[in-house]
Amino acid sequence: MKTGACIGIILCSVATVTAVGTPGNEFNPAAQTEIARAVPVKRIAVPIGNTVLCTIDVEGTGPSEYGQHELHDVKITVLEVVRGNKAWELIQAADASNRSPDSGFDYLLARIRFEYSEQGSQGSMPYTLNQDCFELYSSDNKEYAIPFIKSVRPELIGREFYPGSSYEGWVPFMAAINDKPILFYPQGGVWFQL
């Protein structure tokens, strides 16, 4: 059975400049130019320990080529964050083959509680939480790469959720040493302080 997957949406602001016709200068629709402009984004991030409720669209197999969609409620709480040497010690203890963080970076572990429930009377589709369901962004809005390591137990990534299930576990990240990154759950559109 196909399980739910996270879908990230990137919003971009684009301005369109159109050539306007003046006497002796006919309107030329081919003269449109798109100019991308940076727009500062202010994010409101949920503090550690606070729970946020959001609704997600879970896609599964269905009677048509488009599959079946169900809305589910999820509650997410970042319970704890461990960073630096302590995080590296835990990661190294989880699997001796885990590599040390890149130069200028350190590991960050977020312990997250994730609760999954049906919305109303509908819904029985499972949802698998993958590493790309969470994204880490720097304070200057650059997405950090996902570290490919064996995580500390209990792991949250890879868990399959059914309506009514709830798990707590660790999710590993890597960030620049002096940065104050924020966590993003794109499917719910929610930001978290770390």
N, C-alpha and C positions, 0 to 999 in steps of 0.2 A: 504494500500500500504506500502510495506517495504521501510524505508528510509535509507539514508546513515548512516554509523557508522564509528567511528574512529578505526583504527587498529594500534596498537603499534608494532614496530619491535625492537627486542633486538638483537644487534650484539655482538658476542662473538668471541674472538680470541683464536684459538686452535692450538697447535703445535702437530704434530704427529711424534713420534720417532719410527723409523723402525729398526729392527734388520737386520744387513747386513751379508750376508754369507761370511765366510772366510774359508780357507782350514781346513778341519776337523770340521767345524762348518757350517752346512747347513742353508740356509735361512729359517726362521720360521715366516710365515705371522701372526701366532697367537701371536707373540712377540711384536706386535704394542701396544703402550701405548699412550693415549692422555693426554697431560699435559695442563691444562688451565693456562694461564698467564695473569696477569693484564696488560693492555695497557693503559697508560695515554691518556685521551681524552681532546683535546682542542676544546672548542665550541666557535663559533662566534655568539654572541647574539645580536639581533637587539635592539638598544636603545629605550627607552620610547619615544613615539611620532612619530616614523618612521613607515612607512607602508611597509609590505612585501607582494609580490604576489607569490602564489604557486599554483600548479595544484594538485587536488585530484581526486581519483577514487571513484565514488559514485556507490554503488551497490543497485539494486532494483530487483523487480520481473521481470521475463522475460519469453521468450518462452521455455527455457530449464531448466533443474534442476540446472544449474549454475547461473541462474538469468541473469540480464542485467547490464552492466557496462557503465558508462558515465564519461568522464573527465570534470571537472568543475574547473574554476579559482576561487580562494578566495583571498581576500585582508584582511590582519589582521593588526590592529594597537592597541598596548597597549597605551591607552590615559592617564591613571592616575593610581597611586598605593597609597592606604591608608593602614596604618599598625598600630599595637599597640592599644592604648586606643581609638583613633579615630575610627578605624575599629570596635572595640568591641562595641562602642556606637552605630554605625550605624547598626550592626548586631542585637544588643539587641532591638533597635527600630523597626527593621523589623519584629521581632517575639519575644515576651517575653519568649517563651519556649526554645529559643536557649541557649545552655549551654556555660559557660565560656570556654576559651581555656584551654588546658591541662597545667599542671605545667611546666614552662620552655619554653612555646610556646606562640605565639600571632597570632591573625588573620591577614590576609593580603587580601585585596580586590583589584582586578585588574579590571579597567573599560576598556573594549575592544570593538573596532568596528570591526564587521565581515561582509564582503561583499561577496556575492555569485553570480557568473555569469556563463552562459554557455560558453563553449569553442568552438569557431567557430559557426556553425549553428546547432550543435547537442545539445540535452539535455533539458529535462523538469523535471527530477527527483528532488524531494525535498530532503533536507538534514537536519537532526535534530542534533543540537549541544548538546551533552550530557556532563555531568561533566567529564567523562573519556576522553573526546576529548582534555583536557588540563592536563598536568602533571607538578607538581612542584618538582624540584630537589634541594637538598642542595648543598652548595659549595663543599662538598666532594663526590658528585655524588650519593647520596641516595635519592630515591623517597619518598616524603612525602605522607602520607595517605590523602585521600579526607575527609574533614570535612562534616558530614551530618547535615546541618543546613538549615534553611530557609534563603535565600539570600536577600540582599538589592535590592530594585527595582530601575530601571528596571533590571530584571534578563536576562542574556544572555543564561544561560543553559535552555534547554527545548524548545528553539525557533526552529521553522521549517522554513527553508529557501527555497525559490523558485528562479530560475534564475532571476537576477535583484534585489533581495532583499538585504537590508542592515540594520543591527541593532547595537545599542550600548547597553551595559549592564554590570553588575557587575558579576564577578566570584570569589567565596570565596575560600581561602586556609588557611592552618595553617602551620607555620614554627617556628623553634627554634628562640628564641628571638634575639640572636646575629649573626644569619646566614644571608648570602646574597644569597638567592635562585635565581634560574633562571627558567623560564617558558618554557615548551616544548609543541608544537603542533605536535604530532607524525605523523599524516596523511600527513602533509605537510613537515615534517622534519625540522621545524623551531624553533629556540631558541630565547627567549626574555629576556632582562634585566628587573629587577624589582626594 
